[in-house]
Structure formats: C-alpha cells, structure tokens
Amino acid sequence: MTQQFILSLISGVAIGGVAGYLGSLMMEKRMSLVAGPLGHLTLPGVAIALIFGFDIFLGAFPFVILGIVLIWFLEAKTKLPMEALTAIIFASGVGIALLFLPIDKAEEALIGNITSIGLVEMLVTVFLAVTVFIIVKIIYSKIVLINISEDLAKVEGINVNKYNFIYLLAIAVIVSLGVRLVGGLLTAALVAIPVATARNLCTTMKSYTVVSFILGILAPIVGLFIYKFTDLPAGVLVILVSTLFFIISIFFRRNK
C-alpha cells in the first residue's frame, strides 16, 4: 500500500466512525437528514477553497458554522421545526455556490476527494474527529434526555440551549470533514445509513451505538480498497458500500 492510500484510509476511518457514532444520536432526534442540507451549505466555502487553493475543510467549516448558528438562533426565536429551517439554509447555500463554483472543480466539491489528502490534513482530520467523539460521548446522555423531554432536562439542571449548541457544533465539524470524504452532496449518508443498518441489527441502545460506529468505519475501508483496484470515485464507493450493508441488514431483520 502506498503512503497516500494509507493517509486516505486513516482519514476515512476517522470521519466514518465518528459520523456513525454521532449519527446514532442524530437519528434519535430525527436529525440525520439535517446533515444533507448542511453538506450542501459547505459548497460555497468549498468553491472558495478550490479557487484559491487552500484546504476545503477551512472553506467548508465557516459556512457550516454560519448555518448552524442561524438554525440554532431561528429555532429558538421562531419555534419552527429544525428540518424546515435547514431546508431554507440549504437552498441559500446551494444558490450561492452555483454562482461561482468552478465547473472543472465541481466533481471534487460534489463527491469528495479523500484520495488526495496530505499528511498535515490527515493529522488535523484525525484530531478533529477524535475531539468530536470525546465531546459527543460526554454530552450523549444529556442530549438523549433533551430529545426525550426538554422540560425534564431543565428540571435535571441541564442547560438545553447550551447543549444543543455544542451538539450542533459537533455536527458542523463532522459535516465539514465529511465533505472531504464524500463531497457536499452525500454527507447525510455518512450519518444516516450506518445508523439505519444498526437499527435493523440491534435490540439495545448500547449495541446500536457501537454497531453504528463500527459500520461507519467499515464502509470507508471497503470503499477505499475497491477504489484502489477500480479507480472509481472513492466517495461514491463508500456510500454504495454502506448502502449494501443496509440491504444485507434487512434480511437479518426479517429473520429476527
């Protein structure tokens, strides 16, 4: 294996594993699809990064953060469903991106390019993914309680707005990193498909979380090895492998 492939593999495993773990929490709040609009929101930043030649994470993250802050603020002020607010932000992001996304760079922006990642970018990716994993692990039970009942969480002394904001920031980081792996179009699949597969296979919350994490790791590994032998787009292969796992899990569910 070449050094470039190893860097891609490590980065893919870090992003996929944490996306699966975070997705197990997002599914409980029915927020898995929120990652899709947020992924589309990265496109203006990715376009800027590609035009000026700097790391796409640095381009994507500020735009996702802006979207997260707007969603968090508007949800608190309007009490509209988060799905509706993300749809508004999504449309705005795509519209801005289409104004100046270079045609020759469109493929990388839309479906990712993890196979060109460098050493520094890999180290930053792993550091951020591990940091998000630790933070989410710390706040996991509090977010679950907030999902069940915000009033009960407040009775328990939990600052709902603060923890929701931390939670959304964690999503922003993973979405921004996910753009490198699967592009702005497919980020929702990183958090949604492993979780849906785990739901078919698991009967307890603990096993569901662990299996989501493991499936999130396996999809990039298998997808990148297929890429190595076929030279097909790595990001698309990662999602297709994850989808295959889901299809297989359906038969196990039927037999349970």
Buried (B, 14 or more C-beta within 10 A) or exposed (E): EEEBBEBBBBBBBBBBBBBBBBBBBBBBBEBBBBBBBBBBBBBBBBBBBBEEEEBBBBBBBBBBBBBBBBBBEBBEEEEEEBEEBBBBBBEBBBEBBEEEBEEEBBEBBBBBBBBEBEEEBBEBBBEBBEEBBEBBEEBBEBBBBBBEEBEEBEEEEBEBEEBBBBBBBBBBBBBBBBBBBBBBBBBBBBBBBBBBBBBBBBEEEEEBBBBBBBBBBBBBBBBBBBBBEEEEBBBBBBBBBBBBBBEEBEEEEEEE
